[in-house]
Amino acid sequence: MNQPAKMIEALLFVSPQPVSEAELAEAIGCELEDVNAGLEELSLAWAEGERGMVLKNVAGGYTLASAPENDEAARRLLSKPRTPPLTPAQAETLAIVAYLQPVSRPEITRIRGVSADSASGTLLERGLIEESGRSQFGAICFRTTELFLRLFGLSSIGELPPISEWDPSPEEQSDLRERLMAAGGARLGEAPTADHGEPVQEALPRIDARAEAGGGGQAEVADESDDDQRASAVAAN
C-alpha cells in the first residue's frame, strides 16, 4: 500500500464524518490525483467480503464502515448502555483509595467528612476498586484494580502524580484542614474546632455496622481506631 493510501486510511479511521477528496488532499498535502489513486487502492483492500470493514462513498465523501455481515453484532455492542462519568463524590473516593490503598471505608469517611458507602459501592460495581482484606479491627479495605490502571493509562500505582504537585487554593486548604481536623478529633470521640473555636463537625460514629452479603443479615462491627489513626497521620503530614 502506497503512502497516500495509508494516510487516507488513517484519516478515515479517525474521522466521525465522511471526508471528501478535496479535504483528504488538503489534509495530506497532495494532489487530487494522488488521493484518487489511494482511494482506488483502498477500495480493493477493503472490498466487501475481504475484511470486517468496507470503504463507502456516502454523503459526498468517503468513510470506513462495518461490513454488512457484521451489522447484527455491531448493533448488540452499541445497544449496551453507556457508562456514565464519575460523580465528584466517586472521584474523591477513588483518589483516596488510589493514594492510600489499602484503605478502609471508615477511613475514607473520616477524610471526606461524609459517608462513603454509596460512592465506594458504585466503584466496586464498575470494577475500579476491589476488596483487599480487612484492617486488624475488622473493617474491609479497598484497593484499585487493573481496570483502573488501564483506564488512567498507568502501568502501576507508582506512576500516579505526586501529591506534592497539587497546589490548592486558600479555600481548598481551609476546607481540607477542617475535614482532617474532624477526622483526627473523631478518633478521640470529640468534636474538633477550627481556628475560630467553633465546632467543625460532630464526631462520626465509632461503630461501622453493615450487613455483609452471605452473612445471614448479621451486622459487621468494626473497631475503627486503627483506621482513624491513619486518617490523623494524613492530617499530620
Rosetta blueprint (number, residue, H / E / L):
1 M L
2 N L
3 Q H
4 P H
5 A H
6 K H
7 M H
8 I H
9 E H
10 A H
11 L H
12 L H
13 F H
14 V H
15 S L
16 P L
17 Q L
18 P L
19 V E
20 S L
21 E H
22 A H
23 E H
24 L H
25 A H
26 E H
27 A H
28 I H
29 G L
30 C L
31 E L
32 L H
33 E H
34 D H
35 V H
36 N H
37 A H
38 G H
39 L H
40 E H
41 E H
42 L H
43 S H
44 L H
45 A H
46 W L
47 A L
48 E L
49 G L
50 E L
51 R L
52 G L
53 M E
54 V E
55 L E
56 K E
57 N E
58 V E
59 A L
60 G L
61 G E
62 Y E
63 T E
64 L E
65 A E
66 S E
67 A L
68 P H
69 E H
70 N H
71 D H
72 E H
73 A H
74 A H
75 R H
76 R H
77 L H
78 L H
79 S L
80 K L
81 P L
82 R L
83 T L
84 P L
85 P L
86 L L
87 T L
88 P H
89 A H
90 Q H
91 A H
92 E H
93 T H
94 L H
95 A H
96 I H
97 V H
98 A H
99 Y H
100 L H
101 Q L
102 P L
103 V E
104 S E
105 R H
106 P H
107 E H
108 I H
109 T H
110 R H
111 I H
112 R H
113 G L
114 V L
115 S L
116 A L
117 D H
118 S H
119 A H
120 S H
121 G H
122 T H
123 L H
124 L H
125 E H
126 R L
127 G L
128 L L
129 I E
130 E E
131 E E
132 S E
133 G E
134 R E
135 S L
136 Q L
137 F L
138 G L
139 A L
140 I E
141 C E
142 F E
143 R E
144 T E
145 T L
146 E H
147 L H
148 F H
149 L H
150 R H
151 L H
152 F L
153 G L
154 L L
155 S L
156 S L
157 I H
158 G H
159 E H
160 L L
161 P L
162 P L
163 I H
164 S H
165 E H
166 W L
167 D L
168 P L
169 S L
170 P H
171 E H
172 E H
173 Q H
174 S H
175 D H
176 L H
177 R H
178 E H
179 R H
180 L H
181 M H
182 A H
183 A H
184 G H
185 G H
186 A H
187 R H
188 L L
189 G L
190 E L
191 A L
192 P L
193 T E
194 A L
195 D L
196 H L
197 G L
198 E L
199 P E
200 V L
201 Q L
202 E L
203 A L
204 L L
205 P L
206 R L
207 I E
208 D E
209 A E
210 R E
211 A E
212 E L
213 A L
214 G L
215 G L
216 G L
217 G L
218 Q L
219 A E
220 E E
221 V E
222 A E
223 D E
224 E L
225 S H
226 D H
227 D H
228 D H
229 Q H
230 R H
231 A H
232 S H
233 A H
234 V H
235 A H
236 A H
237 N L
